[in-house]
Structure formats: structure tokens, C-alpha cells
């Protein structure tokens, strides 16, 4: 009888010890299950390929790029096949610049140059100059050449190089650039409105204000 009591007591103790372990194990399974459910229901991480703000663009960028034709000689693909003066002549927004280049006799100079950067003012940029003054410049080949060659740097500049730089121009006076991402200015006044446009021999940054040499 005494031995029977001992066995019952031992079984009771064993059950008391095992029960918390069983409950703990069950609780652990529920927790793992909940974690798995939460993990499976969590929204997928957005892995957008868009560049982060402040990151230079790889291809053409800027609001005025939307006006570039989608196909043909004036498109980005078409411009990439032609030297820079010819490429500009196929872009309607650069017709005043092309006229000025022709009057200055710089078509061959620009087309035959290698690895240059051209800051190309739009028609609207030239329109900011009073008509009488613009007509005077267009009629003076020396002055016109002086202004146009100030828009040309003798190396291809990437957007990263525009972040903070000073570069000598073909006119010999330096120009300065600053900015980041898709926002850049030249000489603190002229904004890049469509940049990093490739042509056969140059990189083009279309700007909204004509640059004037400092000397």
C-alpha cells in the first residue's frame, strides 16, 4: 500500500513537471506560426529601379527632353548618330543656335571636334536677349564666335562632373557648374533643361539662358 502511494506521488510529480514544458512547447509553435503568417502577409519591399534623389541620371534628363521627337533624325537615337552641329540642326528648339553657328562659320569646327561638351541655348534662351542686341551680335562674326565658343568645353562632361566644377572653354574663359541629380546650373544663372544628350562627337546640355564670356 505504501509503495502504491509512492508510485502515485511520483506520477503526479512527473505530470506536474511535464505539463509546463508541454504548454511552453505549444506556445512556441503558435508564436512561430504567427511570425510566419506575419512574414508571409508583410508587403513586399519596393525595389524600384528609379535613381535616388540626388543621384546623377545615366541618360538624357530634364523637362525639355519631353519635346525631343520620339523618332527620326531629331530623336535621341538620331542625334547620337550625327556630329553635334548636324544633330542640333535636327532639333527645332535649337534653330536660333544653329543659325548663329552657321553665321559664325563654326559648323565644321564643331562637327570635326572630338569628345567635347556643348551647352546649347534654346530658342527661348536667345529670346531673352533684346532683339536689337541679338541682331547686333548675329551681325558681328567676331563677337558671335566669342560667345558661341564660350559654350563649348574641350572634354565630355558627365552629370557627376557638373556637380561642382570649373572648366575652360574653347573661348578660353572658364565656366562653372553646380547641382546634383537632375538639377544643374551653369554660371549660377543658366539652368540645364535637357541634359546628357549624346551626339556622335559630343555630349549636349541644353540650357535656358545664353552664357556670356567673362572676358
Secondary structure, 3 states (H helix, E strand, C coil): CHHHHHHHHHHHHHHHHHHHHHHHHHHHHHHHHHHHHHHHHCCCCCCCCCCCCCCCCCCCECHHHHHCCCCCCCCHHHHHHCCHHHHHHCCHHHHHHHHHHHHHCCHHHHHHCCCEEEEEECHHHHHCCCHHHHHHHHHCHHHHHHHHHCCEECCCCCHHHHCEEEEEECCCCEEEEEEECCEEEECCCEEEEEEEEECCCEEEEEECCCCCCCC
